[in-house]
């Protein structure tokens, strides 16, 4: 994890979300809302309406592609705070999550990107684990969670706008 400030500019439209005390969140983590059953622990979890870094997102028997496709429906935004995972599971902490604005994220793998190109979450194909602080260029709108905000060749990082269902209607970024 990077614990890196990713926000650059624009209204971040902050939402205060509860995170379980034993969950570690780093500044800049991509977050999802656990609002339906079976989004965590290989599909054996109960919805608890807490926010989690996307590394926790694993549906039953899923591949990386299925996880990315499902994540789009529960993607919350970017952590603007961090917290260590110390505590018991009866406690929670509120964290600020940005649901809009312009951010700078690392790309995996490095690519040439253009303004308006889509991106998705990314991870390891062997274990279906998603990375909390990396994104990847995609042409598949069913897994896209945002758009690139700049043109760069062989980019290792790029400016992006996220699209979450938690952004107010009429908000561009």
C-alpha positions in Angstrom: 0.0 0.0 0.0 1.1 3.5 -0.7 -0.7 5.8 1.8 -0.5 8.6 -0.8 -2.6 11.7 -1.3 -4.2 11.1 -4.7 -6.7 14.0 -4.8 -5.6 16.9 -7.0 -8.5 19.3 -7.5 -12.3 19.6 -7.8 -15.0 19.1 -5.3 -14.3 15.8 -3.6 -17.9 15.5 -2.4 -16.8 13.9 0.8 -19.0 11.2 2.4 -18.2 10.1 6.0 -18.4 6.3 6.0 -18.0 3.8 8.8 -15.1 1.4 8.6 -14.6 -1.6 10.9 -11.9 -1.0 13.4 -9.8 -4.1 12.4 -9.7 -3.0 8.8 -6.6 -1.0 7.7 -7.2 1.8 5.2 -4.5 3.9 3.6 -4.8 7.4 2.2 -5.7 7.0 -1.5 -7.2 3.5 -1.3 -10.0 2.8 -3.7 -13.1 1.9 -1.5 -16.3 0.0 -1.9 -19.5 -0.2 0.2 -20.5 -3.6 1.5 -24.2 -3.2 1.0 -25.2 -6.7 -0.2 -24.3 -10.2 1.0 -21.4 -12.1 -0.5 -19.1 -9.3 -1.6 -16.2 -10.3 0.6 -14.4 -13.5 1.7 -15.0 -15.4 -1.6 -18.7 -14.8 -1.3 -19.3 -15.9 2.2 -19.9 -12.6 3.9 -23.0 -10.8 5.2 -23.6 -7.2 4.2 -22.7 -4.8 6.9 -22.8 -1.4 5.2 -19.2 -0.6 6.1 -16.6 0.8 3.6 -13.7 -1.4 2.7 -10.6 -1.1 0.5 -11.1 -3.0 -2.8 -8.6 -5.6 -1.8 -11.4 -7.1 0.3 -13.8 -7.4 -2.7 -14.0 -11.1 -3.7 -17.2 -12.6 -4.8 -17.8 -16.4 -4.9 -15.5 -18.3 -7.2 -14.6 -15.1 -9.0 -11.9 -14.3 -11.4 -10.3 -10.9 -11.5 -12.6 -9.9 -14.4 -15.7 -10.9 -12.5 -14.6 -9.0 -9.5 -13.9 -5.9 -11.6 -17.3 -6.2 -13.3 -19.1 -6.5 -9.9 -17.1 -3.8 -8.2 -18.5 -1.1 -10.5 -21.9 -1.5 -8.8 -20.5 -1.0 -5.3 -17.5 1.4 -5.9 -17.6 4.2 -3.3 -14.6 6.4 -4.0 -11.2 7.3 -2.7 -10.1 7.3 1.0 -9.1 10.8 2.1 -8.0 9.5 5.5 -6.1 6.6 6.8 -6.4 4.3 9.8 -4.6 1.3 11.2 -6.4 -1.9 11.6 -6.1 -2.0 15.3 -9.2 -2.7 17.4 -11.9 -5.2 18.0 -14.7 -5.8 15.6 -17.3 -4.2 17.8 -15.9 -0.7 17.1 -15.9 1.4 14.0 -14.3 4.6 12.8 -15.7 7.2 10.4 -13.4 8.0 7.4 -13.7 10.7 4.7 -14.3 9.1 1.3 -14.1 11.3 -1.9 -16.8 10.4 -4.4 -15.7 13.0 -7.1 -12.8 15.2 -8.1 -9.6 14.8 -10.0 -7.0 12.3 -8.7 -3.6 10.9 -9.8 -3.3 7.1 -9.8 -0.6 4.7 -10.7 -1.3 2.6 -13.8 -0.8 -1.2 -14.2 0.6 -1.7 -16.7 2.1 1.5 -18.0 0.1 2.7 -21.1 -0.5 5.5 -23.4 -3.8 7.2 -22.2 -5.9 9.9 -23.7 -8.5 12.2 -22.1 -11.8 10.4 -22.0 -10.4 6.9 -22.2 -11.9 4.6 -19.6 -10.2 2.9 -16.7 -11.0 0.1 -14.3 -9.6 -1.4 -11.1 -6.8 -3.9 -11.6 -5.1 -6.6 -9.7 -3.4 -10.0 -10.0 -5.0 -12.6 -12.3 -3.5 -15.5 -10.5 -5.2 -14.8 -7.2 -8.0 -12.5 -8.3 -6.9 -9.9 -5.8 -7.5 -6.2 -6.6 -5.0 -3.4 -5.9 -6.1 -0.6 -3.7 -4.1 2.1 -5.4 -3.7 1.2 -9.1 -6.0 1.5 -12.1 -5.8 0.1 -15.7 -6.9 1.3 -19.1 -9.9 -0.5 -20.4 -12.3 -0.3 -23.4 -15.0 -2.3 -21.6 -17.6 0.1 -20.2 -19.1 -2.7 -18.0 -16.0 -2.6 -15.7 -15.0 1.1 -16.1 -15.0 3.2 -12.9 -13.9 6.4 -14.5 -12.1 8.4 -17.2 -8.6 9.6 -17.8 -8.2 13.4 -17.5 -5.0 13.8 -19.5 -3.1 12.6 -22.5 0.2 10.8 -21.6 2.4 8.3 -23.5 3.9 5.3 -21.7 2.4 6.7 -18.5 3.1 5.0 -15.2 0.6 7.3 -13.5 -2.2 9.5 -14.8 -4.9 12.0 -13.7 -8.4 10.5 -13.6 -12.0 11.3 -12.8 -14.0 8.6 -11.0 -17.7 7.7 -11.6 -19.5 6.4 -8.6 -23.2 6.0 -7.9 -22.7 8.3 -4.9 -21.9 11.4 -7.0 -24.7 14.0 -6.9 -26.8 14.2 -10.2 -25.3 16.7 -12.6 -21.8 16.5 -11.2 -19.2 16.1 -13.9 -16.2 15.0 -11.9 
